[in-house]
C-alpha cells in the first residue's frame, strides 16, 4: 500500500519536526549547563566535590588562589583563605552530604551556580554562589544563602509580627 504525500502533509510533518527540535534543544542546553563544560565550570565543580567527597582542607586549598576571598550575606566580607577555613570550612564540612546543581551559568571569569544542598541530618538548603575563577583556581566566592524553610521568606514572617 502506498501513501501519496501532498505538499500539505509535508509542511505539517516539517512543522512538527521543527516544533520537536525547538523543545529538545533547550533541554539539551540545560543539561550541558549543569555539567562542567568549560575549565571554569570544572574548577567550580571540583570545589563542591571536595566538600562532599575528600573533605580534606589540603584538597580545597589547592584549588583556591592564594589571595582567595569569601563573602556572604552572613557577615563575611572578603575574608581571607585562612579566615574562610576557620569560619566556614572547619564548621561546615562535616555537615554537608551532597549538592544537587540546579543551574550553572558562566560569563567570562565568573560562574554563577544555584544548588540544593543535602545535610547529613537529612535536611536541605538552597544557595546561590558567584565564583570568580583565575588560572583554573577559585579566586573568590560570594554566597547568597537561601531560607531555611520554603516561602514565605523570613522577611515576610517579620512583617506579620
N, C-alpha and C positions, 0 to 999 in steps of 0.2 A: 504494500500500500504506500503510495507516495503522497506527500503533503506539499501542496503548492505554497510557496512563500510570496505573500504580497508585500508591497512597499510598506503598508501599514503594520503588518506583523513584524517586519524587520525593524521599523522605527520603535515599536513597542518593546521589542526584545533589547534593542540598543539602549533605550531609556531605562529599562530595568537593570541592565548591566552597569550603566553609569551610576544609578542610584545605589546599587550594591557596592560599587567601588568607593563612592563617597562615604558610605558608612564604615567600610573596612579600613580605609586609610587613617582616619583619626585614631581608631583603636590601636592600630599598629604603632602609630607615633606615641601614644600614651605608654604602651609597653616599653618602647625604646627609651622614653624619658625616664622611666623608673630604673632601668638598668644603668650600669656605668658605661656610657657610650664614649666619653672623652677622658682625657688624662685628669682633668679637674674633677669630673664626676667620680672617677675611680679613686682619687685621693679622698674625697668626702666619704665614699662607701667604705674605704679602709678605716676611716675614723670610727664609724659606727660598728664595724666588725670587731675592732679591738675592744670596744665597750662590752660586747656580749660573748666573745669567744676567748681570747687570750686573757683579758682582764689584767694585763701587765702594763704598768706605767712606762717601762722602757720601750715597749712596742708603740705606745701612743706618743711618747716624747720624740721618737724617731720620725714620726710623720708630721710633727709640728715644727714650724720655724723657730729659731732661737728667740726671735722677738715677737712670738705669738701673743695675741691678746684675746681676752674673752669678755664679752659684755652681755648683760641680761636685764630683764625687767625686774629682777630680784635684787637690784642694787649694785651688781658688779659693773664697773665702768672701765673697760680696757685694762682689766687686771692682767698681770704678767703670767707667764707659763708656770712659774713656781707657785704663785697665788692660786692659779687655776687648779693645780694639783691638790693643794690643801683645802681650798674652798669647795671644789666640785668633785674632782676625781675620787679622792680618798673617802668622801662621804657618800658617794652615789654609785660607784662602780659595782658594788655587790648587790645593788637593789634592782638593776635592770636585767630582765631576761631576754628581751628581743625588741627589735624595731621593725615595724612594717612601713616601708617607704610608700607614701601615697602620692607624692608629687616631687619631681626634681626638675629644676629649670636652670639653665646656665646662660650667662651673658658675660662675655669677656673672662675676667678672672674671678667672677662671682658665681656661686652655686647656691640657689635657694632650694630648701628642702622642707617638706611637710611630712611628718611621720606620726604614727600611732605607736607609742611605747607600751611595753608589757612589763609589769614588775614581777619579781619573784613571788610576791604575795597574791598574784592573780588580778591585780588592778590594772587599769590602763590610763594613759595620759597622752595628750596630743600637744606637740610643739611645732613651731616653725623656726628654722635657723637660716641665717645667711652666712655662708662660708666664703672667705677670700683665700684663693689658692695662689701660691707663688712658687715657681720651680718645682711643682709636684708635691708641695707640702702645704699644710693648712697654716695660713698666716693669721687669720682671725676668725672668730665665731661670734655672731650676735644672735642670742637666743631669745625668743619670744614664747613664753610659757602659755600653754592652754589652761583652761579652767580645770579644776579637779573633778567637777561634775559637768554634765551636759548643760546646754542652755536652759533657762536663762542664766546670764552671767552673774558673777559676784557683784558687779556694779548694779544690776537690776535688783538684787536682794537688798542692797544698801538703801535704794530708793524707797522700798516698802517700809523700812524701819522708822 
